[in-house]
Amino acid sequence: MEKENTFDPDLVHEIFKLVWKRKAAERGKNELSENIENEVGASSSKRIRPTFANANALKLSSELLRVFVAEAIQRAATIAEAEGSVKIEATHLERILPQLLLDF
Amino acid sequence: MLNNSPTMEDLDGGMASDVEREEEEAVTDLLRDRFRLYTISIAEDEAKQCGMEVSQPIITCISDLAFKFAEQLSKDLELFAHHAGRKSVNMEDVILSAHRNDHLAASLRSFCNDLKTKEPSLERKRKKNPRREGRVAPDLLRTPDT
């Protein structure tokens, strides 16, 4: 089986890092406001540190995203074929979208 | 998001956080565009295999969907890792995120096993200094408790 192209794990990592950074900042803000109320500041630093991921998990995540895209195209292609079309159009995507989102 | 009423802090740092948010949005847009490039190549490959053509707006749509999915996935993974008491996400978390779909979970697991079998050379390289890591790890483990 030839190697198909997939998402770059580094790109996936950057997306994840962005989300985690945002969440960590939010947590930090929440802790800060809690701390002002409770005046307990000892435990704040450890929980606001952002999460990180190992390399294999990122590869697996890119695979998951690739499967998502591939599945969307394949299902839409099936519908398009059934309708006798050679081009996948919006209506075909609309038909498969609910089940696709339920499956992921 | 629930408490949108402006507090003193928000009013103070309003300007700074606006600039920050704009910057963050710019970064997100950049990532979304890069993500789209990969989606295009995957989608066109896949369509070629089916003997189909895909109109460009559809690919854009799927790409945005996948991007949203990726953001959601990252939140899930973070929660799973934290629930397990870890700071880092590993492969089990990713497989767990697909637990609703047995077939998907199975295919991810086989991909995960492939990665593991492909990796032994890398693993061995890393195992050259496991003792050093072993020494560091207990410290790292201890700090969250104190």
HADDOCK unambig.tbl for C-alpha pairs under 7 A between the chains (distance, minus, plus):
assign (segid A and resid 5 and name CA) (segid B and resid 42 and name CA) 6.24 0.50 0.50
assign (segid A and resid 6 and name CA) (segid B and resid 38 and name CA) 6.96 0.50 0.50
assign (segid A and resid 6 and name CA) (segid B and resid 42 and name CA) 6.52 0.50 0.50
assign (segid A and resid 7 and name CA) (segid B and resid 38 and name CA) 5.77 0.50 0.50
assign (segid A and resid 15 and name CA) (segid B and resid 31 and name CA) 6.90 0.50 0.50
assign (segid A and resid 16 and name CA) (segid B and resid 71 and name CA) 6.82 0.50 0.50
assign (segid A and resid 16 and name CA) (segid B and resid 74 and name CA) 5.37 0.50 0.50
assign (segid A and resid 19 and name CA) (segid B and resid 71 and name CA) 6.67 0.50 0.50
assign (segid A and resid 19 and name CA) (segid B and resid 74 and name CA) 6.97 0.50 0.50
assign (segid A and resid 46 and name CA) (segid B and resid 144 and name CA) 6.97 0.50 0.50
assign (segid A and resid 51 and name CA) (segid B and resid 78 and name CA) 6.54 0.50 0.50
assign (segid A and resid 51 and name CA) (segid B and resid 87 and name CA) 5.30 0.50 0.50
assign (segid A and resid 51 and name CA) (segid B and resid 88 and name CA) 5.70 0.50 0.50
assign (segid A and resid 52 and name CA) (segid B and resid 87 and name CA) 6.46 0.50 0.50
assign (segid A and resid 52 and name CA) (segid B and resid 88 and name CA) 4.64 0.50 0.50
assign (segid A and resid 52 and name CA) (segid B and resid 89 and name CA) 6.23 0.50 0.50
assign (segid A and resid 53 and name CA) (segid B and resid 88 and name CA) 4.86 0.50 0.50
assign (segid A and resid 53 and name CA) (segid B and resid 89 and name CA) 4.37 0.50 0.50
assign (segid A and resid 53 and name CA) (segid B and resid 90 and name CA) 6.35 0.50 0.50
assign (segid A and resid 54 and name CA) (segid B and resid 88 and name CA) 6.74 0.50 0.50
assign (segid A and resid 54 and name CA) (segid B and resid 89 and name CA) 6.23 0.50 0.50
assign (segid A and resid 54 and name CA) (segid B and resid 90 and name CA) 5.86 0.50 0.50
assign (segid A and resid 56 and name CA) (segid B and resid 91 and name CA) 6.40 0.50 0.50
assign (segid A and resid 57 and name CA) (segid B and resid 89 and name CA) 6.69 0.50 0.50
assign (segid A and resid 57 and name CA) (segid B and resid 90 and name CA) 4.97 0.50 0.50
assign (segid A and resid 57 and name CA) (segid B and resid 91 and name CA) 4.37 0.50 0.50
assign (segid A and resid 57 and name CA) (segid B and resid 94 and name CA) 6.55 0.50 0.50
assign (segid A and resid 60 and name CA) (segid B and resid 91 and name CA) 6.78 0.50 0.50
assign (segid A and resid 60 and name CA) (segid B and resid 94 and name CA) 6.89 0.50 0.50
assign (segid A and resid 60 and name CA) (segid B and resid 112 and name CA) 6.71 0.50 0.50
assign (segid A and resid 61 and name CA) (segid B and resid 94 and name CA) 6.44 0.50 0.50
assign (segid A and resid 65 and name CA) (segid B and resid 66 and name CA) 6.59 0.50 0.50
assign (segid A and resid 69 and name CA) (segid B and resid 43 and name CA) 6.58 0.50 0.50
assign (segid A and resid 69 and name CA) (segid B and resid 62 and name CA) 6.77 0.50 0.50
assign (segid A and resid 69 and name CA) (segid B and resid 66 and name CA) 6.90 0.50 0.50
assign (segid A and resid 70 and name CA) (segid B and resid 43 and name CA) 6.35 0.50 0.50
assign (segid A and resid 70 and name CA) (segid B and resid 46 and name CA) 6.12 0.50 0.50
assign (segid A and resid 73 and name CA) (segid B and resid 43 and name CA) 6.41 0.50 0.50
assign (segid A and resid 73 and name CA) (segid B and resid 46 and name CA) 6.74 0.50 0.50
assign (segid A and resid 73 and name CA) (segid B and resid 47 and name CA) 6.54 0.50 0.50
assign (segid A and resid 77 and name CA) (segid B and resid 50 and name CA) 6.93 0.50 0.50
assign (segid A and resid 77 and name CA) (segid B and resid 52 and name CA) 6.71 0.50 0.50
assign (segid A and resid 86 and name CA) (segid B and resid 52 and name CA) 5.37 0.50 0.50
assign (segid A and resid 86 and name CA) (segid B and resid 53 and name CA) 6.16 0.50 0.50
assign (segid A and resid 87 and name CA) (segid B and resid 52 and name CA) 5.73 0.50 0.50
assign (segid A and resid 87 and name CA) (segid B and resid 53 and name CA) 4.44 0.50 0.50
assign (segid A and resid 87 and name CA) (segid B and resid 54 and name CA) 5.44 0.50 0.50
assign (segid A and resid 87 and name CA) (segid B and resid 55 and name CA) 6.76 0.50 0.50
assign (segid A and resid 88 and name CA) (segid B and resid 53 and name CA) 6.03 0.50 0.50
assign (segid A and resid 88 and name CA) (segid B and resid 54 and name CA) 4.75 0.50 0.50
assign (segid A and resid 88 and name CA) (segid B and resid 55 and name CA) 6.18 0.50 0.50
assign (segid A and resid 89 and name CA) (segid B and resid 54 and name CA) 6.98 0.50 0.50
assign (segid A and resid 89 and name CA) (segid B and resid 55 and name CA) 6.22 0.50 0.50
assign (segid A and resid 89 and name CA) (segid B and resid 58 and name CA) 6.70 0.50 0.50
assign (segid A and resid 90 and name CA) (segid B and resid 58 and name CA) 6.16 0.50 0.50
assign (segid A and resid 103 and name CA) (segid B and resid 101 and name CA) 6.11 0.50 0.50
assign (segid A and resid 104 and name CA) (segid B and resid 98 and name CA) 6.78 0.50 0.50
